[in-house]
């Protein structure tokens, strides 16, 4: 799936998820590839007959009218599109008793293999979301003697799934205890904490093994090495450890630090790739190098000077389409950049959502 197709599908899904019916009157229809469209039409006509029995006059009218809109749209197709078809229709008015019937007809960029008819208060978007879901994930663990954080990195986003605190008191004397005894207490606290972290890591990562590309562990030198060398992690997870990094923090800022210091092993992750490109853009900006941003991107595009085009996902669709098509014609690389991380937000907020690494200076 091209990045532009993914971007457009994301926008539609976001729009659909924002619509809510006052009653069960929002209709979702999924027509799988190779399905006989006449079978779907027959089913929808039957559903119209069933809908005529709905007690509420308003709901009955909204459902019947929505089904009719879908049927009329389906009749425009001689056969099911190659990847299937999805249709969503219903009364999305926010005012009681006022009809605002809207229809979305989408030919997905990748095949749909599920057949659905549903009438509910929300549209069914799950199968469309599956098309753009990033399957591969990386596990992230940051740990020191006091705190640990476990997260998953997927596509453009990291998700913190567990934070832990050890209750570690540090190396000091207390209540007349002997130094040696107190050291044993500290060591036991540290060991028990590592056992807890490993246990939670197992609960989080083992069910995700099929899509788990690797685990990266970060923290102060001694603690993370003890964690790994002490065989606390499940043996299958130990095989998945692909990098161990020295970092300063172990909270959420530590997770971000771990991602930044692990770019050498995360080159295939979308967020890391986009961060790297934005960092290259900033380096060239400081050195007055071959770059363009904001309205100058349009000029550079007209001259065929763009090597890599960086477009914010927040741009309006017409602007994005225009620049995307021009870049394609000149064999430029194109990234549609998320605003979910710092550099992506900076592209939108500081550079007008448009930046480019150039083949030559203009």
NUPADO-224960 format. One record per residue (C-alpha): y, x, z; residue in one letter; residue number from 1. Coordinates in steps of 0.1 Angstrom, whole numbers. Each point is the difference from the previous one (the first is absolute). Example, Ala and Ser with C-alpha at 12.3 -4.5 7.8 and 13.67 -1.06 7.14 Angstrom:
NUPADO-224960
PT       y       x       z   guti   zakol
PT     -45     123      78      A       1
PT      34      14      -7      S       2
***
This chain:
NUPADO-224960
PT       y       x       z   guti   zakol
PT       0       0       0      X       1
PT      34      14     -10      X       2
PT      25       4      28      X       3
PT      23     -26     -16      X       4
PT     -28     -26       0      X       5
PT      -7       8      36      X       6
PT      37      -3       9      X       7
PT       3     -34     -18      X       8
PT     -31     -13      16      X       9
PT      12      10      35      X      10
PT      33     -18      -6      X      11
PT     -19     -32     -10      X      12
PT     -23       2      29      X      13
PT      29       4      24      X      14
PT      17     -30     -15      X      15
PT     -32     -21       2      X      16
PT      -6      10      36      X      17
PT      35     -11       9      X      18
PT      -6     -36     -12      X      19
PT     -13     -26      24      X      20
PT      -9     -37      -5      X      21
PT       9     -27      24      X      22
PT     -35     -14      -4      X      23
PT     -32      12     -18      X      24
PT      16      -2     -34      X      25
PT       2      35     -13      X      26
PT     -26       6     -27      X      27
PT     -17      33      -9      X      28
PT     -22       3     -30      X      29
PT     -19      32     -10      X      30
PT     -17       0     -34      X      31
PT     -23      31      -3      X      32
PT      -4      20     -32      X      33
PT     -25     -15     -25      X      34
PT       2     -34      17      X      35
PT       2     -31     -23      X      36
PT      35     -13       4      X      37
PT     -12     -35      -8      X      38
PT     -22       0      31      X      39
PT      31       7      21      X      40
PT      19     -28     -17      X      41
PT     -28     -24       7      X      42
PT      -1      10      37      X      43
PT      38      -4       3      X      44
PT      -1     -35     -15      X      45
PT     -27      -9      25      X      46
PT      22      14      28      X      47
PT      29     -22     -12      X      48
PT     -23     -31       4      X      49
PT      -9      12      35      X      50
PT      37       6       9      X      51
PT       8     -36      -8      X      52
PT     -17      -9      33      X      53
PT      24      20      21      X      54
PT      15     -24      25      X      55
PT      35      15       1      X      56
PT      20     -12     -30      X      57
PT      21      31      -1      X      58
PT     -28      24       4      X      59
PT     -21     -19     -26      X      60
PT      28       2     -25      X      61
PT       7      37       6      X      62
PT     -37       9      -4      X      63
PT      -6     -21     -31      X      64
PT      32      13     -16      X      65
PT      -9      36       7      X      66
PT     -35      -5     -15      X      67
PT      16     -15     -31      X      68
PT      23      30      -3      X      69
PT     -29      24       2      X      70
PT     -21     -20     -25      X      71
PT      29       0     -25      X      72
PT       4      37       4      X      73
PT     -38       7      -5      X      74
PT       1     -20     -32      X      75
PT      23      27     -15      X      76
PT     -30      23       0      X      77
PT     -27      -3     -26      X      78
PT     -23      22      21      X      79
PT       2      18      33      X      80
PT      20      33      -2      X      81
PT     -21      32       1      X      82
PT       7       7      37      X      83
PT      -1     -37      11      X      84
PT      29     -21      12      X      85
PT      16     -10      32      X      86
PT      22     -31       5      X      87
PT      20     -11      30      X      88
PT      19     -33       2      X      89
PT      14     -22      27      X      90
PT      30     -16      17      X      91
PT      18      29      17      X      92
PT      31     -20      10      X      93
PT      12       7      35      X      94
PT      14     -35       3      X      95
PT     -23     -29       9      X      96
PT      -2     -26     -27      X      97
PT      15      22     -27      X      98
PT     -23      14     -27      X      99
PT       4      35     -12      X     100
PT     -31       5     -22      X     101
PT      -4      37     -11      X     102
PT     -28      15     -21      X     103
PT     -11      37      -3      X     104
PT     -24       9     -28      X     105
PT     -12      36       2      X     106
PT     -23      20     -23      X     107
PT     -12      27      23      X     108
PT       2      37     -12      X     109
PT     -36       5      12      X     110
PT     -30     -24      -2      X     111
PT      -3     -30      24      X     112
PT     -37      -7       7      X     113
PT       4     -29      25      X     114
PT       4     -37      -6      X     115
PT      21     -19      25      X     116
PT      16     -34       3      X     117
PT      18      -6      32      X     118
PT      27     -25      13      X     119
PT      16      12      32      X     120
PT      33       7      17      X     121
PT       1      35     -13      X     122
PT     -10      16     -33      X     123
PT     -32      21      -2      X     124
PT      11      35      -8      X     125
PT     -28      21      14      X     126
PT     -19       7     -33      X     127
PT      33      11     -17      X     128
PT       8      22      30      X     129
PT     -34      16      -4      X     130
PT      10      11     -35      X     131
PT      28      22      13      X     132
PT     -16      10      32      X     133
PT      -5      38       4      X     134
PT     -36       4       9      X     135
PT       0      37      10      X     136
PT      12       9      35      X     137
PT       6      30      22      X     138
PT      -5       2      37      X     139
PT      27      16      21      X     140
PT      -5      12      36      X     141
PT      27      17      21      X     142
PT     -10      12      34      X     143
PT      13      21      30      X     144
PT     -10      -1      37      X     145
PT      23     -29       7      X     146
PT       0     -23     -31      X     147
PT     -19      -8     -32      X     148
PT       7     -22     -30      X     149
PT     -25     -12     -25      X     150
PT      13     -13     -34      X     151
PT     -11      -8     -35      X     152
PT      18      11     -31      X     153
PT      -4     -23     -30      X     154
PT      21       1     -32      X     155
PT      37      -1      10      X     156
PT      -6      -8      36      X     157
PT     -14      13      32      X     158
PT     -12     -24      27      X     159
PT      -2      10      37      X     160
PT     -32     -16      14      X     161
PT      -2      15      34      X     162
PT      22      19      25      X     163
PT     -16      16      31      X     164
PT      14      16      32      X     165
PT     -22      23      21      X     166
PT      18      -3      34      X     167
PT      -1      38       0      X     168
PT      20      14      30      X     169
PT       5      36     -10      X     170
PT     -10      32      18      X     171
PT      14      -2      35      X     172
PT     -13       0      36      X     173
PT      -3     -33      18      X     174
PT     -10     -11      35      X     175
PT     -16      32      11      X     176
PT     -26       0     -27      X     177
PT     -13      35      -9      X     178
PT      13      14     -33      X     179
PT     -36       3     -14      X     180
PT      -8     -37       9      X     181
PT      32     -12     -15      X     182
PT      -7      19     -32      X     183
PT     -33     -17      -3      X     184
PT      17     -34       4      X     185
PT      24       9     -27      X     186
PT     -28      12     -23      X     187
PT     -19     -33       6      X     188
PT      31     -20      -7      X     189
PT       4      18     -33      X     190
PT     -36      -4      -9      X     191
PT       0     -37       8      X     192
PT      31      -5     -21      X     193
PT     -16      17     -30      X     194
PT     -30     -22       4      X     195
PT      22     -31       0      X     196
PT      19      12     -31      X     197
PT     -32       7     -19      X     198
PT     -15     -34      11      X     199
PT      30     -18     -14      X     200
PT       0      21     -32      X     201
PT     -36     -10      -5      X     202
PT       8     -37       5      X     203
PT      28       3     -26      X     204
PT     -14      23     -26      X     205
PT     -38      -6      -1      X     206
PT       4     -36     -14      X     207
PT      23      15     -27      X     208
PT     -23      28     -10      X     209
PT      -5     -13     -36      X     210
PT      37       5      -8      X     211
PT       7      28      24      X     212
PT      10      31     -21      X     213
PT       6      23      30      X     214
PT      13       4      35      X     215
PT      29      23      10      X     216
PT       5      11      36      X     217
PT      33      13      13      X     218
PT      14      12      33      X     219
PT       6      32      21      X     220
PT     -24      28      -9      X     221
PT     -22       0      31      X     222
PT      -5     -38       5      X     223
PT      -9      -9     -35      X     224
PT     -24      29      -3      X     225
PT     -17     -10      32      X     226
PT      -2     -35     -12      X     227
PT     -17      10     -33      X     228
PT     -22      29      14      X     229
PT     -12     -21      29      X     230
PT     -18     -24     -23      X     231
PT      17     -30      15      X     232
PT       3     -17     -34      X     233
PT     -29     -19     -15      X     234
PT     -20      24     -22      X     235
PT       7     -20     -32      X     236
PT      37       1       8      X     237
PT      -1      38       6      X     238
PT     -12       3     -36      X     239
PT      31     -18     -12      X     240
PT      25      24      16      X     241
PT      18      16     -29      X     242
PT      30      16      17      X     243
PT      12      11      35      X     244
PT      37       4       4      X     245
PT      24      14      26      X     246
PT      26     -26       9      X     247
PT      25      -5      28      X     248
PT      -3     -37       9      X     249
PT     -29     -24       4      X     250
PT      18     -34      -1      X     251
PT      11     -18     -32      X     252
PT      23      28      -9      X     253
PT     -30      23       3      X     254
PT     -19     -22     -25      X     255
PT      29       4     -25      X     256
PT       1      38       7      X     257
PT     -37       1      -6      X     258
PT       4     -17     -34      X     259
PT      28      23      -9      X     260
PT     -20      32       9      X     261
PT     -31     -13     -18      X     262
PT      14      -4     -35      X     263
PT     -22      27     -13      X     264
PT     -31     -21       7      X     265
PT      16     -34      -7      X     266
PT      12       5     -35      X     267
PT     -18     -31     -13      X     268
PT      17     -23      25      X     269
PT      28     -20     -16      X     270
PT      25       4      29      X     271
PT      -5      38       2      X     272
PT       4       3     -38      X     273
PT      32     -19       1      X     274
PT      13      19      31      X     275
PT      -7      32     -19      X     276
PT      19     -11     -30      X     277
PT      30     -12      20      X     278
PT       0      33      19      X     279
PT       1      19     -33      X     280
PT      29     -22     -11      X     281
PT      19       8      32      X     282
PT      -6      38      -5      X     283
PT      13      -2     -36      X     284
PT      30     -21      12      X     285
PT      10      27      25      X     286
PT      -3      27     -27      X     287
PT      18     -21     -27      X     288
PT     -33       0     -20      X     289
PT     -14     -22     -27      X     290
PT       3     -35      15      X     291
PT      17     -33      -5      X     292
PT       5     -30      23      X     293
PT      17     -34       1      X     294
PT      16      -9     -34      X     295
PT      -5      36     -13      X     296
PT     -37      -9      -3      X     297
PT       8     -24     -28      X     298
PT      18      27     -19      X     299
PT     -28      25       5      X     300
PT     -25     -26     -11      X     301
PT      18      -7     -32      X     302
PT      -1      37      -8      X     303
PT     -37       3       7      X     304
PT       7      26      28      X     305
PT     -21     -16      28      X     306
PT     -31      19      11      X     307
PT      -8     -23      30      X     308
PT      18     -33       7      X     309
PT       3     -12      36      X     310
PT       7     -37       3      X     311
PT       4     -20      33      X     312
PT     -22     -30       4      X     313
PT      32     -18      11      X     314
PT      15       1     -35      X     315
PT       3     -33     -18      X     316
PT     -27      -6     -26      X     317
PT      22       2     -31      X     318
PT      14      34      10      X     319
PT     -34      14       9      X     320
PT     -16     -13     -33      X     321
PT      28      15     -21      X     322
PT      -2      34      15      X     323
PT     -38      -1       1      X     324
PT      -3      -8     -37      X     325
PT      24      28     -10      X     326
PT     -18      25      21      X     327
PT     -33     -10     -15      X     328
PT      14       6     -35      X     329
PT      10      36       9      X     330
PT     -34       7      18      X     331
PT      16       3      34      X     332
PT     -19      -3      32      X     333
PT      10     -31      20      X     334
PT      -2      -7      38      X     335
PT       9     -34      15      X     336
PT       9      12      35      X     337
PT      -5     -20      31      X     338
PT      27      -3      26      X     339
PT     -25       1      29      X     340
PT       6      37       6      X     341
PT      32      20       6      X     342
PT       3      16     -35      X     343
PT      -7     -33     -17      X     344
PT      27     -17      20      X     345
PT      24      28      -8      X     346
PT      -7      -5     -37      X     347
PT      11     -36       3      X     348
PT      28       3      26      X     349
PT      16      33     -12      X     350
PT      -8       3     -37      X     351
PT       2     -36     -12      X     352
PT     -38      -2      -4      X     353
PT       0      22     -31      X     354
PT      -7      38      -1      X     355
PT     -16      24     -25      X     356
PT     -13      35      -3      X     357
PT      12      12     -34      X     358
PT     -15      22     -27      X     359
PT      35      14      -7      X     360
PT      34      -3      15      X     361
PT      23     -27     -13      X     362
***
